Amino acid sequence: MSPLAVSLLAFAAAAGVLTLTPGVDTAMVLRASAAEGPRGGAAASAGICLGLLVWGTGAAFGLTALLAASKLAFTGVKWAGGAYLAHLGIKLLLKPRAALAEAGAGPPPPGGWTGAFRRGLFTNLLNPKIGVFYITFLPQFIPHGYDVAALSLVLASIHVLLSMIWLSVLVALTVPLGRLLRRPAVVKTLDRLTGAVFLGFGVKLALSEA
């Protein structure tokens, strides 16, 4: 087996484990699926994956190296991302829904699918840890003699593909549970739990070090 094939398989295995680890993306997709249905969950997933692709592309061309080298740049993006997550979390904690809107009945949830997409996108774009992760993680799987930028794009795309598959599974799992997830008590509990997760990740991100 060629060094390139070994590297690709090793990266896919490592990235797969990281993708399956529960985090803010998981919480966001589950809530979007419960609140806006499968299309909302798919929109949030698309936003998340687009954010990952942007960071991966930046890493491939060395742009995210600025975040690793510049404490000021890292701190600025870090605090913006932490504030955004904290804003979402506090909003859900203070004003949880009492019920979910039925598909095709009444006004759509605030923001609708575009809102879910934006939340997924901005949550990732405002998290500098993703950029630093790519710039430090990807080079470990690039064999000597290969084009660093091109192979970095391939590796980042593999991670995005794995993320899309996993998030799609999460969306699908919410469909059989739709009736349960629409109960008022469950809706409020889900919003508050999700808010707590977002707030916790926001504080963790704000306090993280480069």
Buried (B, 14 or more C-beta within 10 A) or exposed (E): EEEBEEBBEEBBEBBBEEBEEEEBBBBBBBBBBBBBBBBBBBBBBBBBBBBBBBBBBBBBEEBBBBBBEEEEBBBEBBBBBBBBBBEBBBBBBEEBBEEBBEEEEEEBBEBBBEBBBBBBBBBBBBBBBBBBBBBEBBEEBBEEEBEEEEBBBBBBBBBBBBBBEBBBEBBEEBEEEBEEBBEEEBBBEBBBBBBBBBBBBBBEBBEBEB
